[in-house]
């Protein structure tokens, strides 16, 4: 299946949920436009599909192993992109709580939260759409057992698609600064040292766990010859790195909650600073982990082309290591708003 065909199928399949949206909006006497947000769509669909194309832009073969790898990665990338967009929106909402007073502030916060959660709605919708398409292909398609030759991706397109998630993240920050009146420079002046320290820990952990094995990832994207043992060892190291990064993110969330408790007890500091930091760091963490999972996906495709027998896609990674932290952040944000109301 061509990637262009896959692109349009994934765009069209979510229309099966349209009758449900019509029913929900009619029940509250609103239009279906309340579920439409172009920025959320860009964050979820374009980010996820760009990460997919960075590793599979010319690898159009479909066998039993590749179809599982490809759709598992797409579903995972849709959820990662949704989590990234929503927590970034939460960070901006929290930073904005200190800039207003009275009922109007809470009206705007409610509206902003609704828009932020649309990103999650798109992510979940595309997750189930990809699952539906995968089941259809597995039942209706004549899948080949083996890949008979190596498929080289288009190098310029590969590196362009690798940059697109970073570009989208940066464009969202620019949009927030220019259209919502949030001073991003002020945010970095408050949290800059903590954020850069967090990223420094990530890179140090990555160097210690992956180290020289990272050259295997580079060789894969440059289409240089690869050995099966090198590939499996690098995939193992990258899996450990993504898991450890998730654990570090969870630990950072706990530490930030301790800080928020101190801020709540303080008469001189605002509690919204700590909650902004929690969401902002989580969104950056998700972007980093998305890239690591993209590299793992690429190396697994190399194993498919070598007809390697044992390939582990770790399809439940996001549910075991990322979703619990995300739920904690959602719950904490809810309690945080209650604290802000009653303080």
C-alpha positions in Angstrom: 0.0 0.0 0.0 1.3 3.4 -0.9 1.8 5.9 1.8 -0.3 8.4 0.0 -3.2 6.0 0.0 -2.6 5.3 3.7 -2.6 9.0 4.3 -6.1 9.6 2.7 -7.6 6.4 4.3 -6.6 7.6 7.8 -8.1 11.0 7.0 -11.4 9.5 5.8 -12.0 6.7 8.3 -12.6 9.0 11.3 -15.8 10.1 9.5 -17.5 6.9 10.9 -17.5 8.8 14.2 -19.3 11.8 12.7 -22.9 10.6 13.5 -21.9 10.4 17.2 -20.6 14.0 17.0 -23.8 15.2 15.4 -25.9 13.5 18.1 -23.7 15.0 20.9 -23.9 18.5 19.5 -27.6 18.4 18.8 -28.3 17.2 22.3 -26.8 20.5 23.6 -28.2 22.6 20.7 -24.8 23.4 19.3 -23.1 22.9 15.9 -20.6 20.2 15.1 -18.0 22.9 14.7 -17.4 22.8 18.4 -15.3 19.7 17.8 -13.2 21.3 15.0 -9.8 22.8 15.8 -7.2 23.1 13.0 -4.2 23.5 15.3 -5.2 20.4 17.2 -5.5 18.4 14.0 -2.1 19.6 12.8 -0.5 18.7 16.1 -2.0 15.2 16.2 -2.2 14.1 12.5 0.7 15.9 10.9 3.2 15.2 13.8 2.3 11.5 13.9 2.3 10.9 10.2 5.5 12.9 9.7 7.2 10.7 12.3 5.9 7.6 10.4 7.1 8.9 7.0 10.5 9.8 8.4 11.1 6.0 8.8 8.8 4.5 6.1 8.4 7.0 3.3 9.3 4.5 0.6 8.8 1.2 2.5 5.4 0.4 1.1 5.5 -3.4 1.5 2.9 -5.1 3.7 3.5 -8.4 5.3 2.3 -9.8 8.6 5.2 -8.3 10.6 5.5 -5.0 8.9 1.7 -4.3 9.1 1.8 -4.9 12.8 4.9 -2.6 13.2 3.6 0.2 11.0 0.1 0.4 12.6 1.4 0.0 16.1 3.7 2.9 15.6 1.0 5.0 14.0 -1.4 4.4 16.8 1.3 5.1 19.4 2.4 8.3 17.5 -1.2 9.6 17.4 -1.5 9.3 21.2 2.0 10.7 21.8 1.1 13.8 19.6 -2.2 14.2 21.4 -0.6 14.1 24.9 2.1 16.5 23.8 -0.5 19.0 22.5 -2.8 18.8 25.4 -0.1 19.2 28.1 1.4 22.1 26.2 -2.1 23.6 26.2 -2.4 23.0 30.0 1.0 24.7 30.5 -0.2 27.8 28.8 -3.5 27.7 30.7 -1.7 27.5 34.0 0.7 30.3 33.1 -2.3 32.5 32.2 -4.1 32.0 35.6 -2.0 34.7 37.2 -3.0 37.3 34.6 -6.6 37.8 35.3 -9.3 38.0 38.0 -12.9 37.2 38.6 -15.4 35.1 36.6 -14.0 36.0 33.2 -10.8 34.3 34.0 -12.5 31.0 34.8 -14.7 31.3 31.7 -11.6 31.6 29.5 -9.9 28.8 31.4 -12.9 26.5 30.8 -12.9 27.4 27.1 -9.1 26.8 26.9 -9.4 23.5 28.6 -12.1 22.4 26.1 -9.9 23.3 23.2 -6.9 21.5 24.7 -8.9 18.3 25.3 -10.0 18.3 21.6 -6.4 17.3 20.9 -6.9 14.2 23.0 -10.2 13.5 21.2 -8.4 13.6 17.8 -5.6 11.4 19.1 -8.1 8.7 20.4 -10.1 9.0 17.2 -7.1 8.4 15.0 -6.0 5.6 17.3 -9.2 3.7 16.8 -9.3 4.6 13.1 -5.8 3.1 12.6 -6.9 0.0 14.5 -10.0 -0.4 12.2 -7.9 0.1 9.1 -5.3 -2.5 10.3 -8.0 -5.1 10.9 -9.5 -4.5 7.5 -6.1 -4.8 5.8 -5.2 -8.0 7.7 -8.5 -9.6 6.7 -8.9 -8.3 3.1 -5.3 -8.1 1.8 -3.1 -10.8 0.4 -0.1 -10.2 2.6 3.3 -11.5 1.6 5.3 -13.6 4.0 8.8 -12.2 3.3 10.3 -9.0 2.0 12.5 -10.0 -0.9 14.6 -6.8 -1.2 15.8 -3.8 0.8 13.7 -0.6 0.3 15.7 2.6 0.5 13.7 5.7 1.6 14.2 9.1 0.0 17.0 10.7 2.1 15.9 14.4 1.7 12.3 13.5 2.6 13.4 11.4 5.5 15.3 14.3 7.2 12.6 16.8 6.3 10.0 14.6 8.0 12.2 14.1 11.0 12.3 17.9 11.5 8.5 18.4 11.1 7.5 17.4 14.7 10.1 19.9 16.1 8.9 22.6 13.7 5.2 22.0 14.7 6.1 22.3 18.4 8.0 25.5 17.7 5.1 26.9 15.6 2.7 26.2 18.4 4.8 28.2 20.8 5.0 31.0 18.3 1.2 30.9 17.8 0.7 31.0 21.6 3.0 34.0 21.9 1.5 36.1 19.0 -2.2 35.2 19.2 -2.8 34.4 22.9 -0.6 37.1 24.4 1.4 34.6 26.5 5.0 35.8 27.0 7.1 32.6 26.2 10.3 34.4 27.0 9.0 35.1 30.5 8.1 31.4 30.9 11.7 30.4 29.9 13.1 33.0 32.2 11.3 31.3 35.1 11.7 27.7 34.0 14.6 27.8 31.6 17.3 26.4 34.0 15.0 23.6 35.1 14.0 22.7 31.5 17.6 22.7 30.2 18.7 20.6 33.3 15.9 18.2 32.5 17.0 17.9 28.9 20.7 17.5 30.0 19.7 14.6 32.1 17.9 13.0 29.1 21.0 13.4 26.9 23.3 12.1 29.5 21.1 9.0 30.1 20.9 8.5 26.4 24.7 8.6 26.0 25.2 6.2 28.8 22.5 3.7 27.7 22.9 3.9 23.9 26.4 5.5 23.4 28.2 4.4 20.3 25.2 2.2 19.3 23.5 5.3 18.2 25.6 5.2 15.0 23.5 2.2 14.0 20.5 4.6 13.8 22.5 7.0 11.7 23.7 4.1 9.4 20.1 3.0 9.0 18.9 6.5 7.8 22.0 6.7 5.5 21.2 3.2 4.0 24.6 1.7 5.0 24.9 -2.1 5.5 23.7 -3.3 8.9 24.2 -6.5 10.9 21.3 -8.2 12.7 23.1 -8.4 16.0 23.9 -4.7 15.9 20.2 -3.9 15.1 18.8 -6.0 17.9 21.3 -4.6 20.5 20.5 -1.0 19.5 16.8 -1.6 19.6 17.2 -3.1 23.1 19.2 0.0 24.3 16.7 2.4 22.8 13.8 0.6 24.4 15.5 0.9 27.8 16.2 4.6 27.1 12.5 5.3 26.3 11.4 3.5 29.5 13.9 5.2 31.7 13.0 8.6 30.2 9.3 7.9 31.1 10.4 7.0 34.7 12.5 10.2 34.9 9.5 12.2 33.7 7.3 10.6 36.4 9.9 11.4 39.0 10.1 15.0 37.8 6.3 15.2 38.1 6.5 14.1 41.7 9.2 16.6 42.6 7.2 19.4 40.9 4.2 18.4 43.1 6.4 18.8 46.1 7.4 22.3 44.8 3.7 23.1 44.2 2.9 22.2 47.8 5.6 24.6 49.0 4.3 27.4 46.7 0.8 26.9 48.0 2.0 27.4 51.6 4.1 30.5 50.5 2.7 34.0 50.6 5.1 35.2 48.0 5.0 32.7 45.1 2.1 31.7 42.9 1.1 28.0 42.7 0.4 28.2 38.9 4.2 28.4 38.3 4.7 24.8 39.5 1.7 23.4 37.5 2.9 25.2 34.4 6.3 23.5 34.8 4.8 20.0 35.2 2.8 20.2 32.0 5.5 22.0 30.0 8.2 19.4 30.9 5.8 16.5 30.1 5.2 17.9 26.6 8.9 18.2 26.0 9.5 14.7 27.3 6.8 13.3 25.0 8.5 14.9 22.0 11.8 13.3 23.0 10.3 9.9 23.5 8.4 10.2 20.2 11.8 10.5 18.4 13.2 7.5 20.3 10.2 5.4 19.3 10.6 6.6 15.7 14.2 5.4 15.7 13.1 2.0 17.1 10.4 1.7 14.4 13.0 2.4 11.7 15.4 -0.3 13.0 12.6 -2.8 13.3 11.7 -2.2 9.7 15.4 -3.0 8.9 14.9 -6.3 10.7 11.8 -7.0 8.6 13.8 -6.4 5.4 16.4 -8.9 6.8 13.5 -11.3 7.4 14.5 -11.6 11.1 12.2 -14.0 12.9 11.8 -12.3 16.3 10.7 -8.7 16.2 9.1 -7.1 19.3 7.2 -3.9 18.6 6.4 -3.4 22.4 2.9 -2.3 21.4 1.8 -1.6 25.0 4.7 0.8 25.8 2.6 3.9 25.9 0.0 2.3 28.2 2.6 1.0 30.6 5.0 3.9 30.8 3.4 7.1 29.5 -0.4 6.9 30.1 -0.1 6.6 33.9 1.9 9.8 34.2 -0.5 11.5 31.9 -3.4 10.5 34.1 -1.6 11.8 37.1 -1.0 15.2 35.4 -4.7 15.4 34.4 -5.9 14.6 38.0 -3.3 17.0 39.5 -4.4 19.8 37.2 -8.0 19.3 38.3 -7.1 19.5 41.9 -4.9 22.4 41.2 -7.8 24.4 39.7 -9.8 23.6 42.8 -7.0 24.9 45.0 -6.8 28.1 43.0 -10.5 28.6 43.4 -10.6 28.1 47.2 -7.2 29.7 48.0 
